[in-house]
Each structure stands twice: as structure tokens, then as C-alpha cells.
Amino acid sequence: MNKFVKLKDVASLTVGFVGNMTKEYTSSGIAFFRSLNIKPFYIDARELLHISFDFNEKIQKSRLQEGDVVIVRTGQPGACCVIPKEYDGCNCSDLIIVRPNKEIINPYFLEAYINFMTQKQINNHQVGAIQKHFNVGSAKEMLLCLPELSIQRRCAKIVNILNRKIQVNNKVIKELESMAKTIYDYWFLQFEFPNEEGQPYKSSGGKMVWNEELGREIPEGWGVGNLYDIAQFINGLACQNYRPIDQNKKLPVIKIKEMHDGITNNIEYVRADIPEKNIINDGDILFSWSATLEVVIWTGGKGGLNQHIFKVVPKEYASYYVYMQLSAYIINFVHMAEARKTTMGHITTDHLKQSRIVLPPKEMVGTYNEKVKGFFDEIICNSKQRRELLLVRDFLFPLLMNGQVSFQD
């Protein structure tokens, strides 16, 4: 029989290091996690920072062990994952560190339970006037419904099997995107697109001309423009103003969180009769212009686009080229923020109009699109399969936990 317990009764809890870290980061050393590195069920190491071995010794209270469960306090409060073996001994800030009593609760069961079952509790206990956060005191009081340890282990095993398949899909997607990017860089950044003889243009002596506006050479016949020349940028709605009246006629709201994680059980909804321009479908290009600067090809099904995200609609330029060009250009917006020594709050239409890009002939863009179409077809296929696996995982866990679905070894 399942029993209700508080998290503090089955685990010890503390919080990651609190203090000024500006001077402590190093180019290598001990991995140091922040909120942005912790996603539901996995660690995002793309912006992982490091600290020295000496500093890691000084802040032992926040040192992580294999099997710890870490919960995000700010940013995406409640997202959590288990610390794997390769990160044993690392450190963190602004995270709740949960060290489960493994004789009572399985860490991977706890990870799944928090990600699936406690989000309402977490949302109800967020505090802070400016930036909402979830604190360790509220985490200690979090209620859990625990089955027997043997059932916990089996629930965790099934979730982990599905998560491994999801990770395989993610790896395939990244490899395919890398292949498409390699061709894009070769053609449109290094100007080594095939000439009439099928040879690399620039290294085969293709004519280059100096462009004063860009301050560099570009292939003869190419132009210069801005991001608005290749696409239309349609901002999302303030979806809270369009709540559903008829529950049978509604669409999931796609916010920045959904861009990353897809549609979950905690999704909000908007009326289905919002303007067509604010409805998104599989294959649409989305660009989050506030806080997180990111471009994705959406594969989460039909939805209503929330504000802070542009739907990018290609004009006379092929879609995959537009996606790659915008993805490549984002680093310029990041550098702009760094030069001003401020946080880039958002990208405005003026920023897009002030951008400067090389405009290749449309025929060449079409050729590129045909060359990478197979890659993106596979990306979209794997992304849809990942979405289906996520839905199965999220649907199965509470049923397994409550005995509504039986186990078979």
C-alpha cells in the first residue's frame, strides 16, 4: 500500500553554494552546475562552468554525490535530475540538493515523482516579488506518495528505459543537425560551395569582391541584407487574454519552456480560434527572443504561440537555409549584449533590421535546401518519435506507481 511522507522524512536536503562566483570560474577543473544546466531527467552541459579543485574543497557543503537528486530553484523551478557517476564530486549553486535514504526511496523514482507529480505543489510554494523561486524549506515539506521500494525500483526502471530511448533520439537529432551545419558553414561562411565544375568555389579561384558594408570579401554576385530580407518574424500572443471558453476547442500554449521540453501535463491552453498567424504546426521555425535566445524547428504538434517567441516565416528563401542562417546569427546578438556589459533582455525588430548578412543567390539556397532535406526529414521524424515517447513516459508513471498498470518481467 502506498503511504504519504514528507520529503524531509526520506532524505536530507541542503542548498547549493550561495555567494559571488564571478572570480571563481576557471577554464577547467571541477564541473559547477547552475540552474540552467539542470533539465527534467538530464544534465545540459552546453554552458557548464568549472571551478578550481581548491575552491571545491572550500565549499564541501554543496558538493554533489552520485545518486543525489538536484532540484532547480529559479528559472524552471521544480525541474530535477539524478547526479550520474561521471559528475560525482562536482559542485553547484542555486540548486536544492536532495540526498535520498536509499533504504526507503529510490533516487530515480524520486526524480520521476518530482518531475511528474509535484509540480503543482512547487508552483504553489514559489516565493519572490521579482523572480519567483522554490526554496529548500518548501522542498522539505513536499508530500510524496510512496509505494513499496520494489515497486519504486520497477517504476524507475521503466522510466529509465524510455529515457534512454529518448536520449538516443536526441543524439541522432544532434548528429543530423551537425551534418546540415557543416554543409551550411562550408557553402555560406567559407564560400566553398560547388562551382560550375563541381569544385569548391573560393579555393578553386572563384572571384571574390570586397564589400565595404561588411568589411570583407564575398563571392561576386552575392548581396548584403538583413534578417528581414529572408523571413517574416511574427510575434506570439499574450495567451492569457485568450483562455478557452469551449474545452473542446482549445490549443496548447507554446512558451519558451515548451520549445525546450515539448508539451507536458502542466500545459496551459488557448482558444482554438486565435489568428491563424499565431498558430504553429510541425516544421515551423520558432525563435525565442526574450531571455533565452534559441532557434528550433517545432515538432510538438499544433499549438498557439505565446509572446516572447517569433514564428519565422521564410520569404523567397528556402526554409532550412533560413533556419541555419538565423541559428548562425544568434551569436552576434549575444556579442552585442556582452559589448554593452548588460543582459540581453530581448531582441527587437530594430535588432533584426540592423543585422547584416550575406545574401547568396536564391538558386543556390534552393540547392542547399534539397541537399539537406533528407537530414531534416529524419530530424523531424526522430523529434516526433521523441515526443511520443515523452507522452508515453508521462502517462505511464502514475499508473505504474498506483498499480493501475501491472508489471511483467
TORNU-109303 format. One record per atom (N, C-alpha, C): x, y, z. Coordinates in steps of 0.1 Angstrom, whole numbers, plus 5000, padded with zeros to 4 digits. Layout:
! residues N
XYZ/...
! end
This chain:
! residues 409
500849885000/500050005000/500950125000/500550224992/501250354992/501150435004/502150505008/502050585020/502550725017/501950825024/502350965022/503451005032/504451065027/505551115036/505951245031/506751315040/507351445036/508751415031/509251495021/510551475016/511651475026/511451555036/512451565047/512551435055/511551355055/511451225062/512251115055/512551135042/513151025034/514451075028/514851195031/516151245025/516651365033/517951395032/518451515037/518551615026/518251745030/518251855020/519151965024/519752025014/520552145016/520452225003/521152335003/521152424991/522552444986/522652464973/523952484967/524652614972/525852634968/526652744973/525952874970/525952964979/525453094978/526553194980/526853274970/527853374971/528353424957/529253514957/529753574944/530753474938/530353424926/531253334919/532053394908/531953524905/532553584894/533953554892/534753554903/536153534902/536653394904/535653304906/536053164909/535953074897/535353114886/535353024875/536653004868/536952884864/538252854857/537952794843/538952784835/538752724822/538652574822/539052514833/538952364835/538952344850/538752214854/538752184868/537452104871/536752144882/535552074887/534352134881/533452044875/532252094869/531352164880/530752274876/529952354886/528652384879/527552324885/526252334879/525552454884/524752514875/523852624878/522452584873/521452664876/520052624873/519852584858/520552664849/520352634835/520952504830/521752434839/522352304835/521452194838/520352214847/519552104852/518252104844/517952004837/516651984830/516051854835/514751844833/514051724837/514751594832/515251514841/515951384838/517351394831/517851514829/519151514823/519951644826/521251634824/522151754826/522451814813/522251944811/522552014799/523952074801/524952024795/526352064797/526852174787/525952224779/526352324769/526952444775/526552494786/527052614792/527652584806/528252464807/528752414820/530052494823/530052544836/531252614840/532052524850/533352574853/534152494862/534752584873/535152514883/535852584894/537152504897/538052574905/539352504908/539152394919/540052304920/540052194930/540052254944/540852364945/541052424959/539752494963/539052564954/537752624958/536652514961/536752404953/535852294956/535952244970/537252244975/537452194988/536852284999/536852414995/536352515005/534852515006/534152464996/532652464996/532152324996/532552245005/532252105006/530752085008/530052175015/528652155019/527852135006/528152204995/527352194983/527952094973/528952014977/529451914968/528451804966/528451754953/527451654949/527951514949/527151424952/527451284951/526651204941/527151104936/526351014927/525150974934/523950984927/522750944933/521951064940/522651174942/521851294947/520851334936/519751394941/518751454932/518751604934/519051674923/519051824924/517851884918/517351984925/516052054920/516352194918/515852244906/516052384903/515252474911/515852584916/515152684925/514552794916/515352854907/514952964899/515152934884/514353004876/514452974862/513352884858/513552754860/512452654858/512252574871/511752634881/511652574894/510952434893/511552344900/511052204901/511652104891/512352154881/513052064872/514151994880/514251864878/515251794886/515851674879/516951624883/517651504878/518551444888/518851324886/519851254894/521251274889/522151294899/523551314895/524151184892/524651174879/525251044875/526751024880/527250904878/528550874883/529650964878/529551014865/530651094860/530751234866/529651274873/529751404880/529851394895/530151274900/530351264914/531451354919/531251434930/532251524935/532251664929/531251684920/531151824914/530451914924/530152034920/529652134929/528552214922/527852294929/526652364923/526352494931/525552574925/524952694932/523452694928/522652754937/521252784934/520452664931/520852544936/520052424935/519752364948/518552304949/518352224961/518952084960/519752044969/520451914969/519651824978/519151714972/518451614980/519251484980/519551434992/520351314993/519351204999/518851114990/517751024995/518350915004/517550875013/517850755021/517450635012/518450565007/518150464996/517550345002/517450335015/516750215021/515250245021/514850365018/513450405018/512950445004/513750514997/513350574985/514450564974/514050524962/514950504951/515250644944/516450684942/516750824937/516050844923/516050744915/515450754901/513850764902/513350694912/511850714914/511550854919/512450904928/512251034933/512351144922/513351124913/513551214902/512251214894/511651094890/510451094882/509251154890/509151124903/508051164910/508051324911/509151384913/509251524914/508951594900/509451534890/509251584876/507751574872/507151464876/505751434872/504651484881/504951464894/503751464904/503751584913/504851654914/504851764925/504851904919/504651914906/504852054900/503752154906/502552104909/501552194914/501952234928/502552144936/503052184949/504152294948/505052264939/506152364937/505652494932/504752494923/504152624918/503452704929/502752634938/502052694949/502952754960/504252704960/505152744971/506352834965/506152884953/507252974948/507053114955/508253174958/508253304965/509153394958/509053524961/509853624955/509053724947/509253854949/508553954942/509053974927/510353964925/510853994912/511053864904/511853774910/512053644903/511553534912/510553464908/510053354916/511053244918/511053184930/511953074932/511352984943/511852854943/511352754951/512452724962/512152734975/513252734985/513252594991/514352574999/514652445005/513652415016/513152515023/512152495033/510852435028/510452485016/509252425010/509452285005/510752265000/511052134995/510952025006/511452065018/511451965029/509951925032/509052015030/507651985034/506851925022/507551895011/506851844999/506351705002/505051674999/504451555001/504651454990/505051334994/505251224984/504351104987/503951034977/503150914978/504050804974/504550724984/505550624981/504950484981/505150404970/504850264970/506050194977/505950064977/507049984983/508250004974/509449984981/510750004974/510849924961/510349794961/510449714950/509649774938/508549834941/507749894930/508350024925/508950094935/509750214931/510850184921/511550074924/512650034915/512150004901/511049934901/510549884888/509950004880/509250104887/508850224880/510050304875/511050314883/512250384878/512950314866/512950184866/513550104856/512850134842/511450134843/510750154830/510950304825/510950394834/511150534831/512550554825/513550484831/514950494826/515050434812/514350324809/514350264796/513850364786/512750424789/512250524780/513150644778/513750684789/514650804789/515850774780/516350644781/517550614772/517150614758/515950574754/515550584740/515450724736/514850814745/514750954742/516151014740/517150974748/518551024747/519150974733/518850854729/519250814716/518750894705/517450924706/516851014696/517451154696/517751204708/518451334709/519851334702/520551224704/521851214698/521751204683/520851134678/520651124663/520351264658/519451334665/519051464660/520251564660/521051554670/522251644671/523251614660/523451484657/524351444646/523851494633/522551484630/522051524618/522051674616/521851744627/521951894627/523351934624/524351864630/525751894628/526151874614/525651774607/525951744593/525351864584/524151904587/523552014580/524352144582/524752164594/525552284597/526952284591/527552164590/528852154583/528752204569/527752154562/527552194548/527252344547/526352394556/526052534556/527352624558/528152584568/529352664570/530252654558/530352544552/531252524541/530852614529/529552614526/529052684515/528952834517/528352874529/527953014531/528753094540/529653034547/530653104556/532053104550/532452984545/533752964539/533752994524/532552994518/532353024504/532952914495/532852794500/533352674493/532252594487/531152664482/530052594475/530552544462/529952444456/530452384443/530252494432/531352514424/531352594413/530752514401/530752574389/530152504377/530852374374/532052354378/532752234376/532652134388/531852174398/531752094410/532852104420/533752204418/534852224427/534552334437/535252334449/535052434459/535352574453/534352664454/534452794447/535652874451/535852914464/536853004467/538252944465/538552824470/539852764469/540152724454/539152724446/539452694431/539552824423/539752934430/539953064423/538753144419/537553114426/536353184423/536553334427/535953424419/536253564420/535553614433/536353684441/535853744454/535953894452/534953964458/534954114457/534854174471/535454284473/535454354486/534154424489/533554404500/532254464504/532554564515/532354694513/532654794523/531754784535/530454744533/529554734544/529854634554/530354514549/530754404558/532154414562/532954484554/534454494557/535154364554/534654284544/535354164539/534954124525/535654024520/535353984507/534153884507/533353894496/532253794494/532353754479/531753644476/531753604462/531053704453/531553714441/531053804431/529553764428/528653864428/527253844425/526453824437/527053804449/526253794462/525953934467/524853944475/524454064480/524554074495/524154184501/524154214515/522754264519/522254204530/520954254535/520854224550/519554214555/519354184569/518454064570/518154024583/517353904585/515953924580/515454044580/514054074575/514054044560/515154044553/515154024538/514853874535/515153784545/514953644542/513753584549/513153654559/511953594566/511153704572/509853664575/508953754583/509053694597/509053794607/509053754621/507753784628/506953684631/505653714637/505653674652/505353774660/505353764674/504153684679/504353614690/503253534696/502253624704/501153574709/500153644716/500353644731/499753734738/499653724752/498453634755/498853504755/497753394755/496853394767/497353464778/496453464790/495153544787/495153624776/494053704772/493053624763/493453504760/492653424751/492353284757/491953284770/491653154776/490453084770/490552944769/489452874762/488052894769/487052904760/485652914765/485052774764/485352714753/484852574750/486052484751/486052394761/487152304764/487452204753/486552194743/486752104732/487352184720/487552314722/488052394711/489252474717/490352404719/491452474725/492752414720/493852494721/495152454717/496152474728/497252384729/498252404739/499052534736/499352604747/500152724746/501652694745/502352744735/503752714733/504552834738/505152814750/506052914756/507552864754/508452944760/509852904758/510152774765/509452744776/509652614782/509252494773/508152514766/507652414756/508652394744/509252504741/510252494730/511352404734/511752394747/512752304751/512252164754/511152164762/510752034768/509551974761/508952034751/507751984745/506552004754/505351944750/504151964757/504051864769/503851904781/503751824793/502351834799/502251754810/500951754817/500551894823/501551984824/501352114831/501052224820/500752184808/500552274797/499352364800/499452494795/498252584795/497552574782/496352634781/495652624768/495152764764/494952774751/494452904745/493252864736/492452964733/491352934723/491852894710/491052804703/491452754690/491252854679/490452954682/490153054671/491053174672/492253164677/493153274676/493553294662/494153414659/494553444645/495453324639/495253294627/495953184620/497453214621/497953334620/499353364620/500053324633/499253314644/499753274657/499653134660/499153054651/499052904652/500352844646/500952754653/502152684648/501852534646/502552484636/502452344632/503852284631/503952144630/505252084629/505952134616/507252164618/508052214608/508252364608/507452434616/507652584617/508952614624/509552724621/510752774627/510352874638/510852844651/510552934662/511852994667/511753124671/512953194676/512453264689/513053214700/512753284713/513653404714/512953524716/513753644715/513853714729/513353654740/513453704753/514253614762/515253664769/516053584779/516853474772/516153374768/516853264761/516853284746/517953304740/518053324725/518253184719/517253134712/517353004706/516452994694/516852914684/516052884672/515852734672/514552694670/514252554668/513252534657/513252404652/512252364643/511152294651/509952344652/508952294661/508452154656/508352054664/507751924661/506851874672/506251964679/505351924690/503951924687/503551934674/502151934671/501552074671/500252084667/499652214666/499452284679/499752414679/499652494692/499452634689/499252714700/499152854700/500452924705/500953014697/502253074700/502153184710/502853174721/502853274732/503853384728/503653494735/504553614733/505953574737/506953654733/508353624735/508953524726/508153474716/508653384706/508153434692/509053444683/508753474669/508453344661/507453344653/507253244643/507953294631/508953224626/509853274615/509353214602/508753304593/508153254580/509053294569/509753204562/510653234551/509953314540/510653404534/510053484523/510453404510/511353454502/511753394490/512953294491/513353284504/514553194507/514053064513/514652954509/514252824513/514352804529/513452724535/513252724549/514452684557/515152574552/516252524560/517452614560/517552684549/518652794548/518352904559/517052944559/516653044569/516953004583/516552874586/516852824599/518352824603/519152784593/520652774596/521152914597/520753004588/521253144588/520953214602/519653204606/519253264619/520053194631/520153064630/520952994641/522353044642/522953064630/524353114629/524453254634/523453334632/523553484635/523353514650/522753424657/522353454671/523653494679/524753434676/525953474684/526253624683/525853684672/526053834671/525253904681/524053854684/523153924694/523853904708/524353784710/525053764723/526253854725/527053864714/528253954715/527754104717/526654134711/526154274713/525854304728/525354204735/525054214749/526354224757/527254144753/528554144761/529254274759/529254334747/529854464744/529254574753/527954564755/527354664763/527354634778/527954514781/528054474795/526654474802/525654424795/524354414800/523754284796/522754244803/522054114799/521054154787/521154074777/520254104766/518854064770/518054164773/516654134778/515854084767/515954134755/515154084744/515654134731/515254064720/515654104706/514454184701/514654304696/513554384690/513654374675/512554424668/512554434654/513654514649/514054624656/515154704652/516454624652/516754534661/517954454661/517954364648/516754314645/516754234633/516954314620/516454434620/516654524608/518054574607/518754584619/520154634619/521154524616/520654394616/521554284613/522154294599/523254234596/523854244583/524354104580/523754054569/524153914564/524453914549/525253814545/525453794531/524253724525/523853774513/522653714507/523153634494/523153504495/523553424483/522453424472/522753384460/521753364450/520653264455/519353294452/518253214456/518453074450/518953054438/519152924432/520052834441/521052894446/522052824454/521352784468/520552874473/519852844485/518952724483/518252724471/517452604468/518152474467/519352484461/520252364460/520652314474/521052404483/521352374496/520152304503/519052364502/517852304508/517552164504/517752134491/517552004486/518551904491/519751954493/520851874498/520651824512/520151914520/519951884535/518551844538/517651834529/516251804532/516151664538/516951574534/516851434539/517251434554/518251524558/518751534572/517551584580/516851694575/515851754583/514551664583/514351584573/513251494574/513451394585/514651344586/515051254597/514951324611/515451444611/515351524624/513851534628/513051574619/511651584623/510951454627/511351344620/510851214623/511251174637/512551184640/513051154653/512551234664/512251364661/511751454671/510251414674/509551374664/508151334666/508151204675/509051114671/509150994679/509551024694/510451114696/510751154709/509551214716/508751294709/507551344715/506651234720/506451134712/505551024715/506050944727/507450924728/508050854739/507850934752/507951074751/507751154763/506251144768/505351144758/503951134762/503650994769/504250884763/504050754769/504650754783/505850804785/506550804798/505750884808/505251004804/504551084814/503151024817/502550954808/501250884810/501450764819/502550684817/502650554824/503050574838/503850664842/504450664855/503450664866/502450754866/501450754877/500650624877/500350564866/499650444865/500450324871/501750324868/502650224874/502750234889/502850364893/503050384907/501850344916/500650364910/499450344917/498850204915/499650124907/499149984905/498049974895/497850074887/496750064877/497249994864/498549984863/499149904852/500149804859/500049684855/500849584862/502149564855/503149514862/504449484857/504549344852/505449334842/505749194837/507249194834/507949104841/509349094840/509749034826/
! end
